[in-house]
Amino acid sequence: MLTFDHLAISCDRLAAGVAHVEAALGVPLAPGGEHPAMGTHNKLLSLGPEEYLEVIAINPDAPGPDQPRWFDIDNFAGAPRVSNWICRCPDLTSALAAAPAGTGVPWDLERGDLRWRMAVPTDGKLPFDNAFPALIEWQGDAHPAPRLPDRGVRLTALHLTHPEAEALRMALGPLIAEDRLTIAQGPTPALEIDLTGPKGTVRL
C-alpha cells in the first residue's frame, strides 16, 4: 500500500515559488537543498511529523540529466502551482508492478544523510497527466518531515480533477486509502490542495 508523503509545488524560479507560498500561507519555508542527479533545487515546509511540502524548480546553475527531469518540470510554465503528489511505499519494485505503465524507473538518490529510491518516468510525465502520484521508497529511518520546523500547517484535502476520473480512481483504489483525497470528473486535469494553518484554510 501507498502512504501520502509530500507535495511538489513547481515554479520557474525557486525564489518566486517560495515567495508565492510564503505569502499564501503566512509562514516561512525551511532550507531544502539541491538534487544533482536531476538538476533541481527546493525549499521545504512541514505538514506534520510525517508529511511535508517542497517548492521545487530547475537549478539554473546545475546540469540536468540525460533524460527529462522528474515532475515534468522541463515543461513547466506559468505561476507557481501544485504539480505533483508523492506517496511512499515499503518496496518500490512491488509498488511499480501494481502501478500503471509509465509510472517510472527506480533511481537511487541521496542528499546528506537522506537516502531514497524514486520512480522517475523516462519522459518526465506521470500517468493521468501527472495526476497519478510519484512513488518514493525512503532508505533507512531518515526523513525530511520530522527535522523541519513545525509552522502549524496541515494538509486537509487533496483534490484531483481529470477527464478519466473513473480510470484514475480504479488505478488508485487498490493502492492507497486516503480520506483527504477526492477525484472528480472534469475536462482539464488539475491538482489542488487545501492547507490549514495560521491563515485558516488556503487552497493552492
C-alpha positions as CSV (number, residue, x, y, z in Angstrom):
1,M,0.0,0.0,0.0
2,L,1.0,3.6,-0.6
3,T,1.0,6.3,2.0
4,F,0.9,10.0,1.3
5,D,4.4,11.5,1.8
6,H,4.7,15.0,0.3
7,L,3.6,17.6,-2.3
8,A,5.6,19.3,-5.0
9,I,4.9,22.9,-5.9
10,S,6.7,23.6,-9.2
11,C,7.9,27.1,-10.3
12,D,10.1,28.7,-12.9
13,R,12.4,30.2,-10.3
14,L,12.8,28.9,-6.8
15,A,12.7,32.4,-5.2
16,A,9.4,33.2,-6.9
17,G,7.8,30.0,-5.8
18,V,8.9,30.4,-2.2
19,A,7.6,33.9,-2.1
20,H,4.3,32.8,-3.5
21,V,3.8,30.0,-1.0
22,E,5.0,32.1,2.0
23,A,2.6,34.9,1.1
24,A,-0.3,32.5,0.7
25,L,0.3,30.6,4.0
26,G,1.9,33.3,6.1
27,V,4.8,31.1,7.3
28,P,8.4,30.9,6.2
29,L,9.8,27.9,4.4
30,A,12.9,26.0,5.6
31,P,16.0,25.4,3.6
32,G,16.0,22.3,1.3
33,G,18.9,21.6,-1.0
34,E,20.0,20.5,-4.4
35,H,19.3,17.4,-6.4
36,P,22.4,16.9,-8.6
37,A,21.0,13.9,-10.4
38,M,18.0,15.9,-11.6
39,G,19.4,19.5,-11.8
40,T,16.7,20.9,-9.4
41,H,16.7,22.5,-6.0
42,N,14.0,23.1,-3.4
43,K,12.8,24.6,-0.1
44,L,10.6,22.8,2.4
45,L,7.6,23.2,4.7
46,S,6.5,20.7,7.4
47,L,2.9,19.4,7.1
48,G,3.3,17.4,10.3
49,P,5.7,14.8,11.7
50,E,5.4,12.5,8.6
51,E,4.4,14.9,5.7
52,Y,5.9,17.9,4.1
53,L,5.7,20.2,1.1
54,E,8.5,21.1,-1.3
55,V,8.7,24.1,-3.6
56,I,10.9,22.9,-6.5
57,A,12.5,24.5,-9.6
58,I,15.2,23.8,-12.1
59,N,18.5,24.9,-10.8
60,P,19.9,27.2,-13.4
61,D,23.5,26.6,-12.2
62,A,23.3,22.8,-12.5
63,P,23.4,20.4,-15.4
64,G,20.3,18.3,-16.0
65,P,20.1,14.5,-16.5
66,D,20.3,12.7,-19.9
67,Q,16.5,12.4,-19.8
68,P,13.6,14.7,-18.9
69,R,13.6,15.7,-15.2
70,W,11.1,14.5,-12.7
71,F,7.7,16.1,-12.2
72,D,7.6,17.1,-15.9
73,I,9.4,20.3,-14.7
74,D,11.1,20.8,-18.0
75,N,7.8,21.7,-19.5
76,F,6.6,23.9,-16.6
77,A,5.4,27.4,-17.3
78,G,3.2,29.9,-15.6
79,A,2.6,30.8,-12.0
80,P,3.8,28.5,-9.2
81,R,1.3,25.7,-8.6
82,V,0.9,22.2,-7.1
83,S,2.2,19.9,-9.8
84,N,2.5,16.5,-8.1
85,W,1.8,14.5,-5.1
86,I,4.3,11.9,-3.9
87,C,3.5,8.7,-2.0
88,R,5.9,6.5,-0.1
89,C,6.0,2.7,-0.2
90,P,7.9,0.0,1.6
91,D,9.0,-1.7,-1.6
92,L,9.3,0.4,-4.8
93,T,9.7,-2.5,-7.1
94,S,6.5,-4.1,-5.9
95,A,4.6,-0.8,-6.0
96,L,5.7,-0.2,-9.6
97,A,4.5,-3.6,-10.6
98,A,1.0,-2.6,-9.3
99,A,1.1,0.9,-10.8
100,P,0.1,1.9,-14.3
101,A,2.6,1.7,-17.1
102,G,4.8,4.8,-17.3
103,T,5.0,5.4,-13.5
104,G,8.7,5.3,-13.7
105,V,12.1,3.6,-13.4
106,P,13.8,3.5,-10.0
107,W,16.6,6.0,-9.3
108,D,18.8,5.7,-6.3
109,L,19.3,9.2,-4.8
110,E,20.8,10.9,-1.8
111,R,21.3,14.2,-0.1
112,G,23.3,14.4,3.1
113,D,22.1,11.6,5.3
114,L,18.8,11.2,3.3
115,R,18.7,8.2,1.0
116,W,15.8,7.3,-1.2
117,R,14.7,5.4,-4.3
118,M,12.4,7.3,-6.6
119,A,10.4,6.2,-9.6
120,V,11.1,8.7,-12.4
121,P,9.2,8.4,-15.7
122,T,11.5,8.3,-18.7
123,D,9.6,11.1,-20.4
124,G,9.1,13.0,-17.1
125,K,5.4,12.7,-17.2
126,L,3.4,10.5,-14.7
127,P,0.3,8.7,-15.7
128,F,-3.0,10.5,-16.0
129,D,-1.3,13.8,-16.9
130,N,0.7,13.8,-13.7
131,A,-2.4,13.1,-11.5
132,F,-1.1,9.7,-10.5
133,P,1.4,10.1,-7.6
134,A,5.1,9.8,-7.9
135,L,6.4,6.9,-5.9
136,I,9.3,7.0,-3.3
137,E,10.9,4.5,-1.1
138,W,12.9,6.0,1.8
139,Q,16.0,4.1,2.7
140,G,16.6,3.8,6.5
141,D,15.0,6.0,9.1
142,A,16.0,9.5,7.9
143,H,13.1,11.5,6.5
144,P,12.8,15.3,5.9
145,A,9.5,15.9,7.8
146,P,10.4,15.4,11.4
147,R,13.5,17.6,11.1
148,L,11.6,20.6,9.7
149,P,10.3,23.4,11.9
150,D,6.5,22.9,12.6
151,R,4.7,26.0,11.5
152,G,1.3,24.6,12.2
153,V,0.3,23.9,8.6
154,R,-1.5,20.7,7.7
155,L,-2.9,19.2,4.5
156,T,-6.6,18.8,4.9
157,A,-7.7,18.0,1.3
158,L,-6.2,16.8,-2.0
159,H,-8.4,17.4,-5.0
160,L,-7.7,15.7,-8.3
161,T,-9.7,16.5,-11.4
162,H,-9.3,14.5,-14.6
163,P,-11.3,13.7,-17.7
164,E,-10.7,10.0,-17.0
165,A,-11.6,10.2,-13.3
166,E,-13.1,6.7,-13.1
167,A,-10.0,5.1,-14.6
168,L,-7.8,7.1,-12.2
169,R,-10.0,6.1,-9.3
170,M,-9.7,2.4,-10.3
171,A,-5.9,2.7,-10.6
172,L,-5.5,4.3,-7.2
173,G,-8.2,2.3,-5.3
174,P,-6.1,-0.9,-4.6
175,L,-3.0,1.1,-3.8
176,I,-4.0,3.8,-1.3
177,A,-6.6,4.6,1.4
178,E,-6.5,8.3,1.9
179,D,-9.5,10.1,3.4
180,R,-8.3,13.5,2.3
181,L,-8.3,12.5,-1.4
182,T,-11.1,13.4,-3.8
183,I,-11.2,12.6,-7.5
184,A,-13.6,14.5,-9.7
185,Q,-14.6,14.4,-13.4
186,G,-13.6,17.4,-15.3
187,P,-12.4,18.5,-18.8
188,T,-9.0,19.6,-17.7
189,P,-6.5,17.8,-15.4
190,A,-5.9,19.7,-12.2
191,L,-4.4,19.1,-8.7
192,E,-5.4,21.4,-5.9
193,I,-4.8,21.2,-2.1
194,D,-6.3,22.7,1.0
195,L,-3.8,23.6,3.7
196,T,-5.0,24.7,7.2
197,G,-2.7,26.9,9.2
198,P,-2.2,30.5,10.6
199,K,-4.3,32.0,7.8
200,G,-7.1,29.4,8.1
201,T,-7.7,27.2,5.2
202,V,-5.9,28.1,2.0
203,R,-6.4,26.4,-1.4
204,L,-3.4,26.2,-3.7
